[in-house]
């Protein structure tokens, strides 16, 4: 089976370098027409220039592909909406959206300003919301859409000094879960990518050998799989160095302790049973937790 994206139109944010550049180049090699979006600022989100995006467009065109550059900030919904309209005006539609744009402002929570916290939330979370909102209705109308949100192990599992980044990245998983449910009837599939790659955002944090092995290009095949016609829905795909794993948010079977005055003590004495993962499940939706807990309470009342 070959994944052919000929005729598809893709938008990749933060595509002027690193992961986004590799995503855009591979999408183009697979036949997609690509909007290469990049604000062109620093890792911290300072400054702006269309130069980086234009260079990637030149690479795509030199290889025989079709692409256009855009330097809109994903934090500016009007500019993002205009970007999508430009793509639709030129190519008639948008089939694929890869939300990749991001910034870092790492500090411990004690030293982090609220401005730095908000700025990271604005780019990663609200930037993805803006871009997704801009394509959502047209994808519904055409009964086709493939959307990738870029999460991170920092959000899934935590990372020292990245409370802002981790909060934004896990929020994207919650966004994916609900959009995947809402979009399914319209053939819109929404997935998350958790990349591990030696980009400028991780300068100084990886050895040269790690950076070489965990190259941005080794992650991008995962994007192609997530935007293919037969792509999955609501998957968290971890990717790095050519290795791929899937992360899950699970729920243990737990235990019923009741609601009497001693319930807090019973909980404290039952952590082992509550955390027993031998029969854990992956809920299909948020209401499944309520259904399970209601059933256990009902069963306990009958016993």
C-alpha positions in Angstrom: 0.0 0.0 0.0 1.3 3.4 -1.0 0.1 6.6 0.6 -0.5 9.0 -2.3 -1.6 12.5 -1.4 -1.8 13.8 -5.0 -4.6 16.4 -5.3 -4.7 17.0 -1.5 -4.0 20.5 -0.1 -2.1 20.7 3.2 -1.4 23.5 5.6 1.6 23.1 7.9 2.3 25.7 10.6 5.7 26.4 11.9 7.1 25.0 8.7 10.1 27.2 8.1 12.5 24.8 9.8 12.8 21.8 12.0 9.9 19.4 12.2 7.5 21.6 10.2 9.9 21.9 7.3 10.4 18.1 7.1 6.6 17.6 7.3 6.0 20.1 4.5 8.7 18.6 2.3 7.5 15.1 2.7 3.8 16.0 2.2 4.9 17.7 -1.1 6.9 14.6 -2.1 3.8 12.6 -1.6 1.9 14.8 -4.0 0.2 17.4 -1.7 0.1 21.1 -2.5 1.4 22.8 0.6 0.9 26.1 2.4 4.2 26.6 4.3 3.3 28.8 7.3 6.0 30.3 9.5 6.1 33.5 11.5 9.9 33.4 11.3 10.6 34.4 14.9 12.9 33.1 17.5 12.3 30.0 19.6 10.8 32.3 22.2 8.5 33.7 19.6 10.2 37.1 19.2 10.5 38.7 15.7 8.9 37.9 12.4 10.1 37.2 8.8 8.7 35.3 5.8 12.2 34.3 4.7 12.2 30.9 6.3 8.8 29.9 4.8 9.8 31.2 1.4 13.0 29.1 1.5 11.0 25.9 2.1 8.6 26.8 -0.7 11.6 27.2 -3.0 12.8 23.7 -2.0 9.4 22.2 -2.8 9.1 24.0 -6.1 12.7 23.0 -7.1 11.7 19.4 -6.5 8.7 19.8 -8.8 6.0 20.4 -6.2 3.5 23.2 -5.5 3.6 25.4 -2.5 2.9 28.9 -1.2 4.5 30.7 1.7 2.6 32.4 4.5 3.9 34.3 7.6 0.8 34.7 9.6 1.0 34.3 13.4 -1.2 31.5 14.6 -2.2 33.7 17.5 -4.0 36.0 15.1 -7.2 34.4 14.1 -8.0 36.9 11.3 -4.6 36.3 9.7 -5.0 32.6 10.0 -8.5 32.8 8.4 -7.0 34.9 5.6 -4.3 32.2 5.1 -6.9 29.5 4.7 -8.9 31.6 2.3 -5.8 32.2 0.2 -5.2 28.5 0.0 -8.8 27.8 -0.9 -8.8 30.6 -3.5 -5.7 29.2 -5.1 -6.4 25.4 -4.9 -10.1 25.2 -4.1 -9.9 23.5 -0.7 -7.9 22.5 2.3 -7.8 18.8 3.1 -5.0 18.5 5.7 -3.9 20.7 8.6 -0.7 20.0 10.5 -0.6 22.2 13.6 3.1 22.3 14.4 3.9 26.0 15.3 5.4 26.4 18.8 7.5 28.4 21.1 9.4 27.7 24.3 9.8 29.9 27.4 11.2 27.5 29.9 11.5 28.3 33.6 10.5 26.7 36.9 7.0 27.6 37.8 8.3 29.7 40.8 10.3 31.9 38.4 7.9 31.9 35.4 5.9 35.1 34.7 2.2 34.8 33.8 3.1 36.5 30.5 5.4 33.6 29.6 2.8 31.1 30.7 0.1 32.8 28.5 2.4 33.3 25.5 3.1 29.5 25.3 -0.6 28.7 25.8 -1.5 31.2 23.1 0.8 29.7 20.5 0.5 26.0 21.1 -3.1 25.7 22.2 -4.9 28.7 20.9 -2.8 28.7 17.7 -4.0 25.2 17.0 -7.6 26.2 17.9 -7.4 29.2 15.5 -6.1 27.1 12.6 -8.5 24.2 13.2 -11.5 26.6 13.5 -10.5 28.2 10.3 -10.7 24.9 8.3 -13.4 23.1 10.3 -16.6 24.2 8.6 -15.1 23.8 5.1 -13.9 20.3 6.0 -17.4 19.4 7.3 -18.9 20.8 4.0 -16.6 18.7 1.9 -16.9 15.6 4.2 -13.2 15.2 4.4 -10.4 16.5 6.7 -7.3 15.2 8.3 -5.9 17.2 11.3 -2.8 16.7 13.3 -2.2 18.4 16.6 1.4 18.3 18.0 1.5 17.2 21.6 4.6 16.3 23.6 5.9 13.9 26.2 6.2 17.0 28.3 2.5 17.2 28.4 1.8 13.5 28.6 4.4 12.8 31.3 5.7 16.1 32.6 9.1 17.8 32.3 11.0 20.0 34.7 10.7 23.7 33.9 7.9 23.3 31.3 4.7 23.9 33.2 3.4 26.2 30.5 4.5 24.0 27.6 3.2 20.8 29.3 -0.1 22.4 30.1 -0.6 23.5 26.5 0.5 20.1 25.1 -1.8 18.0 27.2 -4.7 20.4 26.5 -4.2 19.6 22.8 -4.9 15.9 23.6 -8.2 16.9 25.2 -9.0 19.0 22.1 -8.2 16.0 19.8 -10.4 13.7 21.8 -13.5 15.9 21.4 -12.9 17.0 17.8 -12.3 13.4 16.8 -15.7 12.6 18.1 -17.4 15.6 16.6 -15.7 15.2 13.2 -16.1 11.5 12.7 -19.5 11.8 11.1 -18.0 14.2 8.5 -15.0 12.1 7.7 -12.7 14.4 9.7 -10.1 12.5 11.6 -8.1 14.2 14.3 -4.9 12.8 15.8 -2.0 13.9 17.9 1.7 13.5 17.2 4.2 13.5 20.1 7.6 14.0 18.4 11.1 13.4 19.7 13.6 15.3 17.6 16.8 17.3 17.8 15.5 20.7 16.7 16.6 24.2 17.7 14.0 24.1 20.4 16.2 21.4 22.1 19.6 23.0 21.5 21.9 21.9 24.3 19.6 19.3 25.7 20.7 16.4 23.4 24.1 15.0 22.6 25.3 15.3 19.0 24.6 11.5 18.6 21.1 11.8 19.9 20.3 14.8 17.7 21.6 13.0 14.6 19.6 9.8 15.4 16.5 11.7 16.4 16.4 13.8 13.3 13.3 15.8 12.4 13.0 13.9 9.2 12.6 10.6 11.1 9.4 11.9 12.6 7.6 13.1 9.5 6.6 9.6 8.1 4.2 9.5 11.1 2.5 12.6 9.9 1.9 11.0 6.5 0.3 8.0 8.2 -1.9 10.3 10.3 -3.2 12.3 7.3 -3.7 9.4 4.8 -7.2 8.6 3.5 -7.4 5.6 5.8 -5.8 7.4 8.8 -6.9 6.5 12.3 -8.9 8.8 14.6 -8.1 10.0 18.1 -4.6 8.4 18.2 -1.6 9.8 20.1 1.4 8.7 18.0 4.8 9.0 19.6 7.6 9.3 17.1 11.4 9.6 17.1 14.4 8.2 15.3 12.2 6.0 13.1 10.5 4.4 16.1 6.8 4.8 16.7 4.7 4.1 19.8 1.1 4.9 20.8 0.2 6.6 24.1 -3.1 6.1 25.8 -5.1 7.7 28.6 -6.5 4.9 30.5 -8.7 4.3 33.5 -8.2 1.6 36.1 -11.0 -0.6 37.4 -10.6 1.0 40.8 -12.6 0.2 43.9 -15.8 1.3 45.5 -15.4 2.8 49.0 -18.8 4.4 49.5 -19.7 8.0 50.6 -19.7 7.7 54.4 -17.7 9.8 56.9 -14.8 7.4 56.6 -14.5 7.6 52.8 -11.3 9.7 52.8 -9.6 7.2 55.0 -10.8 4.3 52.9 -9.4 6.0 49.8 -6.0 6.6 51.5 -5.9 2.9 52.5 -6.9 1.8 49.0 -4.3 3.4 46.7 -2.9 0.0 45.6 -6.4 -1.3 44.6 -7.4 2.1 43.0 -4.1 2.1 41.0 -4.2 -1.6 39.9 -3.7 -1.5 36.2 -4.4 -5.1 35.5 -8.0 -4.4 34.2 -7.6 -0.9 33.0 -9.7 0.3 30.0 -9.5 3.1 27.5 -12.8 5.0 27.8 -14.4 5.8 24.4 -15.7 9.1 25.8 -16.0 11.3 28.9 -19.3 9.9 29.9 -18.0 6.4 30.2 -16.3 7.2 33.5 -19.7 8.4 34.9 -21.4 5.2 33.6 -18.8 2.9 35.2 -19.0 4.7 38.5 -22.8 4.7 38.5 -22.8 1.0 37.8 -20.4 0.3 40.6 -22.4 2.3 43.1 -25.6 0.6 42.0 -23.9 -2.8 42.3 -22.6 -2.0 45.8 -26.1 -1.0 46.8 -27.5 -4.3 45.7 -24.8 -6.4 47.5 
